[in-house]
Amino acid sequence: MIARVATTIVGVLLAFYGVIAAISPLPLGIPLVVLGLIMIAAANPAARPLILKMRRRWRWFDRLAREAARRSPERFRATFEDTDPDKRDG
């Protein structure tokens, strides 16, 4: 329970910081937002449909999520697979 809350808080902070960093000249904003949203989805299964919808709508977001999945720990890979639009459609 504490791990879920901590993961959610860190995910929200990363997503928030990513939005702020997206307007800065450093190219770190979007990957931080993706990582933060995936962390939120990993801790809260109710958020997974939102991530799935975002991955279907924005292919650039899906590409970033696929790259992050390739480099992420096993715990988060299941979340990436659950929100993969290609696996959910077919």
Phi and psi restraints in degrees (value plus and minus 20) as a CYANA .aco file:
   2 ILE   PHI     -86.0   -46.0
   2 ILE   PSI     -57.2   -17.2
   3 ALA   PHI     -84.8   -44.8
   3 ALA   PSI     -58.5   -18.5
   4 ARG   PHI     -84.5   -44.5
   4 ARG   PSI     -63.9   -23.9
   5 VAL   PHI     -85.3   -45.3
   5 VAL   PSI     -63.9   -23.9
   6 ALA   PHI     -83.4   -43.4
   6 ALA   PSI     -62.7   -22.7
   7 THR   PHI     -82.7   -42.7
   7 THR   PSI     -61.3   -21.3
   8 THR   PHI     -84.0   -44.0
   8 THR   PSI     -64.6   -24.6
   9 ILE   PHI     -83.2   -43.2
   9 ILE   PSI     -64.8   -24.8
  10 VAL   PHI     -83.8   -43.8
  10 VAL   PSI     -60.1   -20.1
  11 GLY   PHI     -82.2   -42.2
  11 GLY   PSI     -62.8   -22.8
  12 VAL   PHI     -84.7   -44.7
  12 VAL   PSI     -62.8   -22.8
  13 LEU   PHI     -83.6   -43.6
  13 LEU   PSI     -62.3   -22.3
  14 LEU   PHI     -83.5   -43.5
  14 LEU   PSI     -63.9   -23.9
  15 ALA   PHI     -84.1   -44.1
  15 ALA   PSI     -62.7   -22.7
  16 PHE   PHI     -82.7   -42.7
  16 PHE   PSI     -67.7   -27.7
  17 TYR   PHI     -84.0   -44.0
  17 TYR   PSI     -56.1   -16.1
  18 GLY   PHI     -82.8   -42.8
  18 GLY   PSI     -58.7   -18.7
  19 VAL   PHI     -84.4   -44.4
  19 VAL   PSI     -62.4   -22.4
  20 ILE   PHI     -85.9   -45.9
  20 ILE   PSI     -63.0   -23.0
  21 ALA   PHI     -90.1   -50.1
  21 ALA   PSI     -42.4    -2.4
  22 ALA   PHI     -84.5   -44.5
  22 ALA   PSI     -46.7    -6.7
  23 ILE   PHI    -111.3   -71.3
  23 ILE   PSI     -23.4    16.6
  24 SER   PHI    -108.4   -68.4
  24 SER   PSI     147.5   187.5
  25 PRO   PHI     -91.4   -51.4
  25 PRO   PSI     -34.3     5.7
  26 LEU   PHI     -99.1   -59.1
  26 LEU   PSI     118.9   158.9
  27 PRO   PHI    -105.8   -65.8
  27 PRO   PSI      17.3    57.3
  28 LEU   PHI    -117.9   -77.9
  28 LEU   PSI     -30.1     9.9
  29 GLY   PHI     -81.7   -41.7
  29 GLY   PSI     -75.0   -35.0
  30 ILE   PHI     -83.2   -43.2
  30 ILE   PSI     -67.0   -27.0
  31 PRO   PHI     -80.3   -40.3
  31 PRO   PSI     -54.8   -14.8
  32 LEU   PHI     -87.5   -47.5
  32 LEU   PSI     -58.8   -18.8
  33 VAL   PHI     -83.8   -43.8
  33 VAL   PSI     -64.9   -24.9
  34 VAL   PHI     -80.3   -40.3
  34 VAL   PSI     -68.6   -28.6
  35 LEU   PHI     -81.1   -41.1
  35 LEU   PSI     -63.0   -23.0
  36 GLY   PHI     -82.4   -42.4
  36 GLY   PSI     -63.5   -23.5
  37 LEU   PHI     -86.1   -46.1
  37 LEU   PSI     -58.2   -18.2
  38 ILE   PHI     -87.5   -47.5
  38 ILE   PSI     -56.7   -16.7
  39 MET   PHI     -85.1   -45.1
  39 MET   PSI     -59.7   -19.7
  40 ILE   PHI     -83.5   -43.5
  40 ILE   PSI     -64.0   -24.0
  41 ALA   PHI     -86.2   -46.2
  41 ALA   PSI     -52.5   -12.5
  42 ALA   PHI     -87.7   -47.7
  42 ALA   PSI     -56.0   -16.0
  43 ALA   PHI    -104.2   -64.2
  43 ALA   PSI     -47.1    -7.1
  44 ASN   PHI    -149.1  -109.1
  44 ASN   PSI      80.1   120.1
  45 PRO   PHI     -77.7   -37.7
  45 PRO   PSI     -43.1    -3.1
  46 ALA   PHI     -87.0   -47.0
  46 ALA   PSI     -40.3    -0.3
  47 ALA   PHI    -104.7   -64.7
  47 ALA   PSI     -31.9     8.1
  48 ARG   PHI     -82.8   -42.8
  48 ARG   PSI     -59.3   -19.3
  49 PRO   PHI     -80.3   -40.3
  49 PRO   PSI     -54.2   -14.2
  50 LEU   PHI     -85.1   -45.1
  50 LEU   PSI     -63.7   -23.7
  51 ILE   PHI     -84.9   -44.9
  51 ILE   PSI     -61.7   -21.7
  52 LEU   PHI     -80.0   -40.0
  52 LEU   PSI     -64.0   -24.0
  53 LYS   PHI     -82.9   -42.9
  53 LYS   PSI     -61.3   -21.3
  54 MET   PHI     -85.2   -45.2
  54 MET   PSI     -59.6   -19.6
  55 ARG   PHI     -88.5   -48.5
  55 ARG   PSI     -52.9   -12.9
  56 ARG   PHI     -90.7   -50.7
  56 ARG   PSI     -59.2   -19.2
  57 ARG   PHI     -95.6   -55.6
  57 ARG   PSI     -63.7   -23.7
  58 TRP   PHI    -134.3   -94.3
  58 TRP   PSI      87.9   127.9
  59 ARG   PHI     -87.0   -47.0
  59 ARG   PSI     -50.7   -10.7
  60 TRP   PHI     -84.8   -44.8
  60 TRP   PSI     -56.3   -16.3
  61 PHE   PHI     -87.2   -47.2
  61 PHE   PSI     -59.4   -19.4
  62 ASP   PHI     -85.0   -45.0
  62 ASP   PSI     -61.5   -21.5
  63 ARG   PHI     -83.0   -43.0
  63 ARG   PSI     -61.9   -21.9
  64 LEU   PHI     -84.3   -44.3
  64 LEU   PSI     -59.2   -19.2
  65 ALA   PHI     -85.8   -45.8
  65 ALA   PSI     -58.8   -18.8
  66 ARG   PHI     -85.2   -45.2
  66 ARG   PSI     -60.5   -20.5
  67 GLU   PHI     -86.6   -46.6
  67 GLU   PSI     -61.4   -21.4
  68 ALA   PHI     -85.6   -45.6
  68 ALA   PSI     -55.7   -15.7
  69 ALA   PHI     -84.2   -44.2
  69 ALA   PSI     -58.2   -18.2
  70 ARG   PHI     -84.3   -44.3
  70 ARG   PSI     -50.0   -10.0
  71 ARG   PHI    -124.2   -84.2
  71 ARG   PSI     -20.2    19.8
  72 SER   PHI    -110.4   -70.4
  72 SER   PSI     142.4   182.4
  73 PRO   PHI     -86.0   -46.0
  73 PRO   PSI     142.0   182.0
  74 GLU   PHI     -77.2   -37.2
  74 GLU   PSI     -56.0   -16.0
  75 ARG   PHI     -78.1   -38.1
  75 ARG   PSI     -57.4   -17.4
  76 PHE   PHI    -108.6   -68.6
  76 PHE   PSI     -39.1     0.9
  77 ARG   PHI     -81.6   -41.6
  77 ARG   PSI     -57.0   -17.0
  78 ALA   PHI     -82.1   -42.1
  78 ALA   PSI     -57.0   -17.0
  79 THR   PHI     -86.8   -46.8
  79 THR   PSI     -62.6   -22.6
  80 PHE   PHI     -81.3   -41.3
  80 PHE   PSI     -61.0   -21.0
  81 GLU   PHI     -87.8   -47.8
  81 GLU   PSI     -58.5   -18.5
  82 ASP   PHI     -86.7   -46.7
  82 ASP   PSI     -46.6    -6.6
  83 THR   PHI    -124.6   -84.6
  83 THR   PSI      -6.2    33.8
  84 ASP   PHI     -98.2   -58.2
  84 ASP   PSI      95.6   135.6
  85 PRO   PHI     -84.8   -44.8
  85 PRO   PSI     -50.4   -10.4
  86 ASP   PHI     -89.0   -49.0
  86 ASP   PSI     -57.6   -17.6
  87 LYS   PHI     -96.9   -56.9
  87 LYS   PSI     -49.2    -9.2
  88 ARG   PHI     -99.4   -59.4
  88 ARG   PSI     -48.4    -8.4
  89 ASP   PHI    -100.8   -60.8
  89 ASP   PSI     -51.9   -11.9
